[in-house]
Amino acid sequence: MELLKINTAGSVDDGKSTLIGRFLYDSNALTIEQEELVRQKTKEKGLEDLDFSVVTDGLIAEREQGITIDVAHIYFSSDTRKFIIADSPGHVEYTRNMVTGASNSDVSIILIDARKGLLEQTHRHYFISRLLRLESVVFCVNKMDLVDYDQDVFLKIAAEINRMVNEFDITNQNISIIPISSLKGDNIVFESSNMDWYKGNTLSTVLHAFQKNGQVSNDFRMDVQQVYHVQNLEFVDYRSYAGRINSGKLKLGDKVFVLPSGKSSEVIEIRKFTSVLEEASAGDSVQVRLKDDIDISRGMLLVKEENEALFEKEITAKIVWLNESKASTSVKYHIQANSRTAICKIQEMIHLIKPEAPQEKFPCENIHLNDIALVKLKIANAIYLDKYANNKANGAFIIVDSQTNNTVAVGFVE
């Protein structure tokens, strides 16, 4: 079964945890122990409706405060599909956690409280989904039961969503807008009898119908993560290079180049665990043997053709700042992309990007926690990055504070 990775986002108290709990409950995906916990916590709180938020709000601090702080990952499957749901926190202070949760997702579910409409965090979370180039975004207008399932309320919010979406030039994202009630179960798995005016799909139908568009780069990129040199009766003078294929395909007989040396050789074996393959593709973790003995070590990159852009030492990128300490142009940081690292500096803070006004350029003197900015980076030695728009797997990176080893930013090459 195909795996679908989902991120949930929204402002505080929009009902993300309740939505996930309800989705699992109505899909018969909760364990007996989880159902008992839901009933127990509901009884303790004196609530009329089942409190599904306890399914994902696992931290004691979260349950006491009634908010999500950490990113919770929920694994389950239906008859036709496997799911991983990342329940990201909604508060602005935890935007960095939302970036983390969404960075490896296919679909983003953004919740909106029907009583409040679009908030600053709605714009921020949708902007991040665009920044990460997620294939599909589902807007769930939640708590429709608290506005008497009013169609006009939903249509007004849907119009606001469409205006926000239309502010972006790129239109290669699938957008769905669904009126729901997580608490009552309307349009989550089952169609709502309370909103017979809505003729669209339920959330479950949308998620089960999602098809990955397969728009991945054909450029072959493989990070060398480990070198195996084996000498025994079965493998004599065996040397292979292990890593994960980030993009593209590799076949026996292909000619590959090793960066940074630029030396080339022919692929004579592709091995995955104990299997010997004729071909491997993006996502596969493999060992590759080459015809010639080339000096290769961890942090090098295998490609099929040399590209001058990969050797750029000055890159322009959008970054999301994740650290309490502001960014500095005088500090030396470490930049890391997959297994490749280098020393870098922020050469120029070009401008800030406000999610609520994505087309405007705001002057930038400092970059603070949760800020999104366009910057120019100077790298001590090239780490062979592609544009994120062309190759998501080889166009993203993190910036690490060399003094504290804290990850201070995530970036996307422009």
ABEGO torsion letter per residue (X at the ends): XBBBBBBBBEBBGAGAAAAAAAAAAAAGABBAAAAAAAAAAAAAAGBABBBAAAAABABAAAAAAGBBABBBBBBBBBAABBBBBBBBBABAAAAAAAAAAAAABABBBBBBBAAAEBBAAAAAAAAAAAAAGBABBBBBBBGAAAAGGBAAAAAAAAAAAAAAAAABABAABBBBBBBBBAAAGBGAABBBAABAABABBBAAAAAAABBBAGBBBABBBBBBABBBBBBBAABBGBBBBBEBBABEBBBBGBBBBBOAAGBBBBBABBBBEABBBABBBBGBBBBBBBABBBBBBBGBBBBABBBAAAABABBBBBBBBABABBBBAABBBBBBBEABBBBBBBABBABBBBAABAABBBBBABBBBGBBBBBBBBBABBAGBBBAAABAAAABBBBBBAAAGBBABBBBBX
